[in-house]
Amino acid sequence: MDSRSRVSVVGAATTVAVVCAFALTGGPARADAAPTDLPTPSDTITITSPATVTALGGQGGETLAVTANSTTALASMKVHLDDATTGTDTLDLTMTGPAGGAQPGSSIWTSGTLSTATLPLGSYFITVDAADAGGTSVTGVPAGTLPFQVTPQITPGQVSTVLSYTNQHPVIAGTVTELAPGATQATPYTGPLVLHDPVEGDIHLTTTAAGGYSATLAHPAAGETITAEILATPATKGAAAAPVTLTAQPSQLRLSARLSAAKVRYGAKVTVSGTVGYASGHTVVPLAGQRVHISASSGHPPLSTSTDKSGHFTAALPKLAASTNWTVQAGGGQFLTSVTVRLPMTVELPTAITGFSATLNPLWQVTVRGCLGLAPKTPGYLPSLEGLVIQYSPGPHGPWHALGAVPAQKSSLCGNGGRTFSATFTALRNYAYYRASFGGSTSSKDGVTSHDPATAFLSSLSATKLAWKYADRFDQVKFTPHRVPKGGKLTVTGKLETYTGGKWRPLAHQMVQIILKPHGSSGWYWIVKVKTGDSGGFSATFADPVTATWSTEYLGDAKHLATVGPMVGVTLED
């Protein structure tokens, strides 16, 4: 078949036009249809543009109709369909005139059925050749374009576009049908399809024999928009489905966690364990391989573990020397909600009392000293001496009685994170064992942060120390006379004894002070000093200076306790 690009008119002047049922663009003039010099019009052929295309429906097919107007009856008409891409004359149609024959004037000429069996799919330029009974003819008259293409229709499937733990990789799916030229009954489309995805890039697919398509998104994100499209080709019209936008609705995570011990002595092993799952209706589905993050408010480096196939997890916690809150966290991201559980843990630090000593002076004063600190290899420090008490007992094994609490004081550092202490108490026995007892305490402030539990310090006891001196007493003390004339003398006699060997014995060669408290005075004064004899006896006579209360006093020594005799009133007469 020839390729034509010019219009030729033979005989009378001719006007050409083509009619079509939808908008068509004019094609190029045929190459073999160049017009010649025209005679004065006497016989004309007018073709109405555009040609009319009629769809046959059903499984497809179309007919082409061309309307011509001629001075004399039109004798013949041929339509050429040229490939719009290559210009090749693909099909020549011998048109059929009206029933009963053509008459001068307007006539409609129709083609046979155009189907994919007779015409390949594509877009074609229409040109017309016509001749009438008067000998006039035209060739290569442009009559628009015939889009002989299939029309696809994309129907998205009912798929979930909501991201969650159970829908981490949503599937974009649907079906595509097509209508052949002139058809009203769709058939499955089998061919290329593109999913436009600005996040993951274009995904190129080929539909199945049933027209289906599907693609799993490897890296979906909320807000991601995917559009399914059939790209236009010469045989197929372009088509696109409505865009699909992904949204996120994270599944509700369920986290339980507990400590093996909420109160622990420093150095003891502690574990945290629990379960992780997600809510599905009224049940919780275990999550396997879920990462669980564990951290302490004390600033210790965080650690993590993973759940087993049943959703359980467990982790050994590091040794801490201060109470803290353990934070257990799981979930997060666009598929699971994030859940945090806080577990308070009180740490108890062992303490030790070292360097304890107790000394008893002659005046019945026992002085204790020592260091209250932490047990060896225990990090930290003791914040105060609160809770430290001094106890005494007549024997090394008790019973123990409280002598008094160690008062708050300015201390020096000692031992392992410890504080020195010292205190003086009035002894209640001349022979006693002493020890320091720490009843335990908590840190004076909360833990590392204001929300942490307080750190506990465990009780401890010092070593036992014996402090003693001999007990002494005055016996048979007499002041005579009880009324002394002015300028008269007062005589005092008595014995000084010490308790040893289970009985009272004379205390010889010791200094005894004769003391008085003048009438109306609050203070005591010594007036005479006298030594005891071999039998512990003593005697002194001296001028009575004033009405007063009199007594005897022994100040003790390195082995003996001080003692005071009975008080006796003596009046000095005027």
QUIPETA-V107660 format. One record per backbone hydrogen bond with DSSP energy under -0.5 kcal/mol. CO is the residue of the C=O (numbers start at 1). NH is the residue of the N-H. Records with the same first field share a line. If there is no record, write none. Layout:
CO->NH  NH
This chain:
2->4
5->30  31
8->139
9->36
10->137
11->39
15->47
17->49
18->51
30->33
44->71
45->15  47
46->48  69
48->19  67
49->19
52->65
53->55
54->63
57->60
58->184  185
61->56
62->114
63->54
64->111
65->52
66->109
67->48
68->107
69->46
70->105
73->133
76->131
77->95
78->129
79->93
80->82  127
81->90  91
82->125
83->87
88->83  90
91->81
92->94
93->79  95
96->110
98->101
105->70
107->68  109
109->66
110->96
113->115
114->62
115->118  119
122->148
123->84
124->146
125->82
126->143
127->80
128->141
129->78
130->138
131->75  76
132->135
136->132
137->10
138->130
139->8
140->30  142
141->128
143->51
144->126
145->147
146->124  148
147->149
148->122
150->152  237
151->179
153->155  177
154->156
155->175
157->159
159->161
161->163  247
163->249
164->167
165->168
167->164
170->172  217
171->173
172->215
173->157
174->213
175->155
176->189
177->153
178->180  187
179->151
180->183
181->61
182->57
184->186
187->178
188->190
189->191
191->207
193->205
194->196  229
195->197  203
196->227
197->201
202->204
203->195
205->193
208->211
211->176
212->208
213->174
215->172
216->218
221->224
224->246
225->198
226->244
227->196
228->241
229->194  231
230->239
235->150
236->233
239->230
244->226
246->223
247->163
251->253  337
252->279
254->277
256->275
258->273
262->346
264->348
265->268
270->317
271->260
272->315
273->258
274->313
275->256
276->287
277->254
278->285
280->283
283->280  285
284->286
285->278
286->288
287->290
290->307
291->331
292->305
293->329
294->303
295->327
296->299
300->296
303->294
305->292
307->289
308->311
311->276
312->308
313->274
315->272
323->448
324->326  345
325->297
326->328  343
327->295  329
328->341
329->293
330->339
332->336
335->165  251
337->332
339->330
341->328
342->344
343->326
345->324  347
346->264
347->349  456
348->266  350
349->458
350->375
352->354  373
354->371
357->369
359->367
361->364
362->562
364->366  427
365->361  367
366->425
367->359
368->423
369->357
370->421
371->354  373
372->419
373->352
375->378
377->379
381->383
385->388
387->389  439
388->406
389->437
390->403  404
391->435
392->401
393->433
395->398
401->392
404->390
409->411
412->420
414->418
415->417
416->374
417->382
418->414
419->372
421->370
423->368
425->366  427
430->469
432->467
433->393
434->465
435->391
436->438  462
437->389  439
438->460
441->457
449->452
452->447
455->443
456->349
457->441
460->438
465->434
467->432
470->561
471->499
473->497
475->495
478->493
480->491
482->571
484->573
485->488
488->544
490->542
491->480
492->540
493->478
494->538
495->475
496->507
497->473
498->500  505
500->503
503->500
505->498
506->508
510->532
512->530
513->515  553
514->527  528
515->551
516->525
517->549
518->521
525->516
528->514
530->512
532->509
533->536
536->496
537->533
538->494
540->492
542->490
543->545
547->519
548->570
549->517
550->568
551->515
552->565
553->513
554->563
559->470
560->557
563->554
568->550
570->548
571->484  573
